Amino acid sequence: MSADDDLLQELLRQEEELQFTSFTNETAMELGLALLSEARTRSQPVTIDISRHGQQLFHFAMTGTSADNDHWIRRKNNVVARFGHSSYYMGRQLQSMGQSMEEKYLLSSQEYAAHGGAFPLIARGVGVIGAITISGLPQAEDHEVVVTTLRRFLGAR
């Protein structure tokens, strides 16, 4: 197995592991604040977005971010909504095939960004119900902040 295959398998394991038994608007607020706390601890300015069924439940842009981060969030969320996988997984999968989103799926990069940072909001026994997204860091770090915080958040529940 190649390093790319190992990473893809790890990303799928994360999606299998990091699932909610229930998810309310209050949960979105608590998780959003946990992501904000993690970003502040790292002194990393990001924009945070949590949506469920197309409804934005939490959104916060730290000082040092811009409207450009909102556009990245929208495009990354489109990837999660379309494919049901993290935007990082989709980007790494496309890279391993040597193709772009436009080449493989005929989807515009203006609307879809297969770059790390959007993680599927998954309800156990239901499936993908939304997305948890960070924008502002290199893509692997965006993904890592979401996964690390989700792991801690779900472990405490």
RAQUILIN-V988906 format. One record per helix or strand of 2 or more residues. SS is the DSSP state (hx for helix, st for strand). FROM is the first residue (numbers start at 1). TO is the last residue. Records with the same first field share a line. If there is no record, write none. Layout:
SS: FROM-TO, FROM-TO
//
This chain:
hx: 3-17, 25-41, 67-83, 87-97, 101-105, 139-155
st: 47-52, 55-61, 118-123, 127-135
//
